[in-house]
């Protein structure tokens, strides 16, 4: 899964008028400057992965990570281009929904033993530094809010080579500040993501599917819990575009691997067998992006809610998945 706690720096046919059809590529270029302008195959540097993109795609890979020479190496998509650049001074990079910002977590501590984020305007190239937690605390996986105004990061301590989550960090992308929220009863391997409305933080444990999930207020107090829901699938992309449903990895007693739930009532909304090793998020209200096995390798695949394969979005070799540990990060445009 993509949500494992990392060790810092070390190795989851409609007919249209011809005039409109001719204008479509121009409109796409104006409305969606961060995506490919036409159908294109993009080979990712440093690993044997090929993306298959179209100009109309609502979700595209905006960053990816892999392990190079024993350490985590993220790559960021250059704004408006089909090229990715390595970010050796950081251990993880994630692009906000809409694609305007990139949040980059520094791979090294400063002289005071503190961690930093670089908040980057992808269009302008401007950078704002955000100082976060200091030793003995460490920051792990982080997820954006739906509006791109804040992110939430797990915070953990390491004792005798054992990592334990202690709370979460809220990163404000508007004020370029952060705030640590300690939790008295955080799950040991807890991760965190925002609900679509930004009102609650979802606590989930990717290492223990039986725990369920908890919805917390931004101050850390419990709002509600779902004990038999499985664990959140897809991090910040677990919720549908409308926000009315979300996906979890089903518990072992179900004949499915992906379960869907109503966001407001927490009631079941369906389940499907996607043959998924990972879930990258929702394509639209009726389709999901999952990682599936394909021959000796793997593929990022678009499936519908019956589990039917619709389209291949990326080919991923066995070595890319197993040795490079490549992780694709999709963002909505």
N, C-alpha and C positions, 0 to 999 in steps of 0.2 A: 504493500500500500504506500501511497505517497506521504502519509502523515506520521511517519515514524520520527521519534525524537532524534535529532542529529547530534553527533559529537562535533564540536566546533572544528571546522576545517578538515574533517575526516570523513572518510567514507562511512524510494517506494515509485398539362399544356393549355397554357392559356394564350390565345392569339392576341397580339397587340399591334397597333399601327406601326408601319415601317419607320416613321419619323421618331416614334418613341423608342423603338428598338435601337435605332442609331444613336440616340442620346443616352442610352443606359450606361455605357462605359464612362461617359463624361460625368454623369450624375453620381455614379459610384465613386469616382475619384474624388469628387468634392465632398460627398457625405461621409465616406469612409477612407480617409487618407492613410490609415495605418495598415490596410490590408492589401493583398495582391490585387492588381487591376484586372486580371483575367485568369483563366485556369492555368495553373503553373505547378511544377514539381520543384520542391526546395530541399536540397540535401543539407543536413545539419553538420556543421563543423565538429570535429572531434569524436564523432560517433556515426555508426551506420544506420541512419534514420532518414527517410525521405517523406516529406509532407506533400499532400495532394490538396491544393487549395483552389477555390473558385472565388470570383469577385463578389458573389452574393452571399458568401458564408457569414453567418452572424457570430460565429466563434472562430478564432484563429489562435495559433500558438504564438504567444508574445515573448515567452522566455522558456528556457529549459535548463535543467541541471544534470550533471553527471559527475562521476568520480574520475579524476585525472591524477595519476601518480600518487594515489593515496589520499587525496584531499578533494573536497567538494569544489566544483567549478561551475558557476552559473553563466549562462549566455543570455544577452538581452537583444531583442529585435530592434534594429535601428528604425527610427520613426519614418513611416512612409515607404519603407524598403522591405525587400525579401531577404535581407542579410542580417545575421546575428553576430554580435561582438562578445568576446569573452570578458568577464569582469573579475580578474584575478584578485582584486582587493576585497572581494565580498564572498560570502558563502552561500547566499541565496538572494535572488532577485524576483520580484513579483510586480506585474503591471496591474494598475487599477482598472475596474470596469469602465469602459469607454476609452481606455488606452492613453489617457493624457499624462498620467504619472507613473513613475517606477519607484518602488520602495526597495532599497538595497541594504542588506544587513552586512556590516563590516566583518571581515574574517579575523580581525585582530583587535585586541583591547588597547585602550590608550594607557598612558603612564600611570593613571590612577586606578587601573583595573576595571574600567567602565566600557560599556558597549555603545555603538553608534549606528544609526541609520542614516543613509543618504536619501533624501527625498528629491527626485529628479523630475523636472518638466521635460518630457520626451520631445516636445516640439521646440522649445527654446533652449534646452540644454542647461538651464540653471539648476543649481544644487543648493539645498538647505540641509544642514546637518542637525540631527536630533540625537541628543545624548539620552541614554536610557538607563538600564539597571547596571549595578556594579557588583563586583565579587563580594560575597560568595555566590551571588545569583548569576544565572546564565539565561539567555534568551533562545528560544527554539523556533519551531514553525509558526508563521504568522499568516493571517487571512484578512483580506480587505472587506470593508462593508460594501453593500450594494451601491451606495451613492458615491463611493470613492473618497469620502471625507475622513475616514478613520480606518485603522486596522487593529487587530487584536493578536497578541503574541503570547504563547505559553512561556512561563518563567519556571526554571527548575534549579535545583541544587544538586551537586554531585558529592556523594560521601561514600568512601570506600569503593569507588568506581561504579556506584549505583546512582542513576538519575531519578529524581523524584520531583514531580511538578508541585510548585508551592503557590501558584496563583497565575494571574495574567496581567499583561501590560497593554494599556490602551494607547495607541499612537494617533495623535490628532494631526491630520495632514493639512489642516487649515492654519493652525497656529504653530505647527512644527514643534509640538511638545509631546511628552509622554507621561503616563500616570500608572504606577504599579498598584494592583489590587490583590492583596494576599487573601488566600482562602484557607480556612482552618481545616476543612475536610476535602481538599482537592483529591481526585483520583491520582494515583501515582504516575500514570502515563497520560494524564489528561491533555487534550488539545482543545482549541477554542475557535469558534467562528461566529459571525454576526447573523442574526435573523435579518430578512430583507428590509424590514422597517427600521432597523438599527436600534430597536428598543432593548433587545436582549442579546446576551452572549450564550451560545450553545456550548456546553461542555460535553465532550465525548472522548472515549478511550479506544483508539484503533487497535490496541493489543488485546482487548477483552470485549468480545461482542455481546456478552451476557449483561454487561453493566447497564445498557440502555443509554439514554442521554438526559441531560438536565439543562433547563433554561434558567439562566441567572440574570439578575439585574446588573447594570454596569457597576454597582457597588459591591457585587459578589454575592448578594443575598439570593436565596432560591426563589424562583417564580413558580416553576412546575417541573415535574419529572415524568419521564416515560421509561418504565423499567423493563419492558419487553419489546422494545423497538429495534433492538440491534444497535449498531453504532453508526454515526453519521458517515455518509459516503460522498466524497467529492469536496470536502472542506467548504470553502466559500461558495462553491458552485453546486452544493447539495440541493439548493432550493430552485424551483422552477422559475422561469422568467417573470411570471405573474406573482410569484411568492406564495401561491396558495397550497403548494405541495412541496415535500422534500423527500429525499432518498436516503435510505439506510442500507447497510449490509444486514440481510435477514439473519435471524437466529437459526441454529441448526435444525430446529423442529419444523421448519417450513420447506416446501419443495420448490424453493426459488432462492436466488442469490441477492436480488435487489427488491426491497420493499418500499412502497410509497405511502406517505402519510399526509393527512390534512393538517396544514400549519396551524389553523385556529383551534380545531377541536381535538387534535392528536389522534383522530380515528383513522383506521386503515383506508387507503385509497387504491389498493391494488398491489400486485407483486408480479415479478417476471423473472425468467431465467435468461440472463444475458451472457453466461459463460465468461464473466468478467473477472480479470485480475486487478483491475483498477477502474474507477469511475472518474472521468475528467469533467463531468458536468452535464447540464441540460443544453441541447442545441436549440430547441424551442419547446412548446408545451407538450409535444407528442413524441419527442425523440431525445435520446441520451447518447453521450459519447463514452464509450467504454474501451478498455484494453482487453483484447482477446488473443488467444493462441491461434497461430496460422502456420501450418506445416512445422518447420523447425524454428520459426521465428514468431513474431507477434505483430499485431496491427491495432491501430487506433481506429475504431469502427463506429459508425453512426447506426444506431438501432432504434426501432420503434418500441412502443410500450407492450408489444407482444413478444419482444425479443428478436424480431426479424432483422437481419442485416440489411441495411439500405445502401451504405456507401463506405468505402475505405478512405480514411482521412490521413493515414500515415502507415508506412511499412517500417517495422522495427526489427532489426536482426536479433538473433539469439544473444550474440556477444554484447550488443548495445544494451539489452535488458539485463542480462546476468552479470556481465563484467563491468560495463560502464555505468550500470544502474541509472540509465537515463530516465528522467522524469519530465514529461511535457506539461507546460502550464498554459491552459487556454484562458483567454479573456474575451468578454463580450464587447462588440463594437457598437 
